Amino acid sequence: MSEDVGLARELVEQKEKVRDVEQILERTHLKRLRQGLTESIETSAIHLELLRSLKMVNTSFAMIAYPLLEEHVELL
């Protein structure tokens, strides 16, 4: 909204960090499932849906920055 290229770049960089955290959380969850932890099995659908939602929100926020970065030839 402010058309600040630096903030747009930071938003895209944060997308990568959030994606990395999401992948770690998913691997950790799958590890718990392989261990047969009852709590993880019972809440697996909720856990995975929450991770998918996090990914969707993260992508949506980053999409705001892409047009500005493209306009200023800042998109890698």
Backbone as a ProteinNet text record, in pm:
[ID]
protein_1_A
[PRIMARY]
MSEDVGLARELVEQKEKVRDVEQILERTHLKRLRQGLTESIETSAIHLELLRSLKMVNTSFAMIAYPLLEEHVELL
[TERTIARY]
82.4	0	87	200.2	288.4	380.6	382.3	469.1	616.5	651	789.2	855.6	950.7	1017.4	1092.9	1155.1	1228.4	1137	1020.1	923.8	869.8	850.2	803	905.9	1032.3	1139.8	1144	1128.8	1129.2	1011.6	897	779.4	805	868	900.1	1004.7	1102.8	1204.8	1141.4	1047.3	978.7	897.4	846.6	772.1	859.8	984.6	1078.4	1102.4	1117	1140.1	1019.4	901.4	779.6	765.3	799	793.1	888.3	1008	1103.8	1049.1	989.3	931	816.7	733.9	622.1	673.3	779.5	835.7	892	956.5	1009.3	894.5	789.8	674.6	609.2	600.5	540.8	626.7	758	847.5	840.1	836.1	827.8	697.4	590.2	460.5	462.8	515	520.9	609	713.8	799.9	720.5	639.9	556.7	454.3	400.5	305.1	373	494.7	568.4	598.6	612.3	638	510.2	397.1	271	211.8	249.8	196.7	46.9	-31.1	-176.9	-225.5	-167.5	-209.9	-190.2	-80.9	-52	-144.6	-174.7	-265.7	-404.9	-450.6	-584.8	-598.6	-491.5	-498.8	-431.7	-397	-321.7	-392.8	-519.3	-592.6	-593.8	-614.7	-615.8	-477.3	-376	-238.7	-202.2	-230.1	-194.3	-276.3	-404.3	-488.1	-436.8	-394.8	-339.2	-212.1	-127.3	-5.5	-39.4	-140	-182	-235.8	-311.8	-366.9	-256	-158.1	-43.2	27.3	45.6	110.7	28.7	-102.3	-189.5	-185.9	-192.9	-187.4	-51.7	52.5	188.1	201.2	151.9	157.5	74.3	-41.8	-129.7	-62.5	2.5	72.6	185.8	260.9	374	327	211.3	159.1	136.6	115	96.9	224.6	338.8	467.6	516.1	477.5	532.5	512.7	394	379	471.5	488.6	576.2	721.2	762.4	899.8	924	824.8	838.4	850.9	768.6	770.1	906.2	973.7	1104.3	1220.5	1191.5	1291.2	1371.5	1301	1362.9	1332.1	1251.2	1209.9	1318.2	1359.5	1466.1	1409
-118.7	0	125.5	119.5	236.6	243.4	136.3	124.8	137.8	91.5	91.3	-36.7	-21.8	-137.1	-219.1	-152.9	-224.1	-312.5	-260.1	-340.7	-455.2	-429.1	-535.4	-647.8	-610.4	-710.8	-791.2	-720.3	-787.5	-884.4	-846	-932.4	-1062.7	-1052.7	-1173	-1257.2	-1192.1	-1266.1	-1339.6	-1275.6	-1339.7	-1459.3	-1452.4	-1566	-1690.3	-1673.3	-1786.4	-1841.2	-1752.7	-1797	-1871.9	-1819.9	-1886.6	-2022.1	-2029.3	-2156.6	-2258.7	-2214.6	-2304.7	-2357.6	-2268.4	-2309.4	-2408.1	-2379.9	-2469	-2608.4	-2616.5	-2746.1	-2819.8	-2747.8	-2809.8	-2865.2	-2786.1	-2831.1	-2954.3	-2957	-3072.8	-3197.8	-3183.4	-3299.1	-3349.7	-3256.9	-3293.8	-3368	-3319.4	-3384.6	-3526.5	-3539.5	-3672	-3767.4	-3714.8	-3797.6	-3849.9	-3761	-3803.6	-3908	-3893.9	-3993.5	-4129	-4128.9	-4254.8	-4320.6	-4238.1	-4291.4	-4348.1	-4321.5	-4374.7	-4300.1	-4174	-4097.1	-4072.7	-4120.2	-4112.5	-3969.9	-3875.7	-3736	-3682.1	-3718.8	-3671.3	-3735	-3861.2	-3930.4	-3868.5	-3840.7	-3785.8	-3643.6	-3568.6	-3428.6	-3404	-3508.5	-3495.2	-3409.3	-3433.6	-3358.8	-3209.3	-3177.5	-3037.7	-2975.3	-3048.8	-2999	-2969.5	-3064.2	-3047	-2936.5	-2926.1	-2818.6	-2682.8	-2674.2	-2549.4	-2510.7	-2608.5	-2580.6	-2534.7	-2597.4	-2555.1	-2411.9	-2380.5	-2245.4	-2143.3	-2177.7	-2089.5	-2061.7	-2166.1	-2151.7	-2060.8	-2077.3	-1996.8	-1848.8	-1822.3	-1684.5	-1623.1	-1698.6	-1651.5	-1613.6	-1699.2	-1672.4	-1550.6	-1538.4	-1424.2	-1292.5	-1288.9	-1166.2	-1134.3	-1234.2	-1210.8	-1164.9	-1211.9	-1173.7	-1023	-958.5	-813.7	-744.8	-801.8	-738.5	-759.9	-869.1	-902.5	-795.1	-737.7	-635.3	-515.1	-472.5	-358.9	-393.7	-514	-556.5	-572	-622.4	-634.1	-496.1	-404.8	-268.1	-201.7	-230.8	-170	-263.7	-369.2	-467.9	-517.5	-551.9	-599.7	-747.3	-805.8	-944.2	-1038	-1128.4	-1223.1	-1337.4
0	0	0	68.6	74.4	-47.1	-126.2	-243.9	-208	-88.1	-41.5	-92	-182.2	-244.3	-139.5	-43.9	61.2	143.7	178.3	254.3	169.7	41.1	-48.4	-55.6	-66.3	-71.9	58.3	171.1	301.2	313.6	261.1	264.8	189.7	73.4	-4.9	67.3	130.3	205.6	324	389.8	502.3	455.1	332	277.3	277.9	238.9	235.9	376.5	472.8	610.8	665.3	639.1	686.2	617.9	489.7	417.9	480.2	517.1	581.3	714.2	793.8	921.8	898.2	798.2	766.2	730.5	652.9	614.1	734.8	824.9	946.7	1031.1	1046.5	1125.4	1064.3	932.5	865.9	885.2	868.5	888.3	1032.6	1127.7	1268.1	1296.3	1238.6	1257.1	1198.8	1078.9	1015.9	1096.2	1154.8	1240.7	1360.6	1421.3	1534.8	1491.2	1370.5	1319.7	1303.4	1249.1	1231.9	1366.3	1470.6	1603.7	1666.7	1603.4	1652.5	1770.9	1788.8	1900.9	1881.8	1975.8	1967.6	1948	2023.6	2014.2	1871.8	1810.4	1675.8	1573.9	1592.6	1501.2	1510	1631.6	1652.1	1598	1598	1554.9	1420	1349.1	1225.7	1121.8	1099.3	997.4	1031.4	1157.8	1200.6	1181.7	1221	1211.3	1065.8	977.1	836.4	770.9	808.5	754.6	801.1	924.7	976.4	900.2	872.2	795.4	653.4	590.5	456.9	459.2	562.7	575.2	596.3	676.9	698.6	565.9	487.2	358.1	265.9	265.6	181.9	221.5	351.2	400	367	388	359	210.8	123.8	-19.7	-55.3	4.1	-24.3	12.9	127.7	167.5	70.6	32.8	-57	-195.2	-238.7	-369.8	-379.5	-267	-265.3	-312.8	-279.2	-307.5	-450.7	-514.1	-645.3	-751.8	-768.2	-873	-852.9	-729.9	-701.4	-732.6	-694.1	-721	-871.1	-943.8	-1088.8	-1154	-1106.7	-1160.2	-1143.8	-1033.2	-1005.3	-1039.9	-1114.7	-1157.9	-1037.7	-931.5	-808.4	-783.7	-868.6	-846.7	-897.2	-809	-847.4	-926
[MASK]
++++++++++++++++++++++++++++++++++++++++++++++++++++++++++++++++++++++++++++

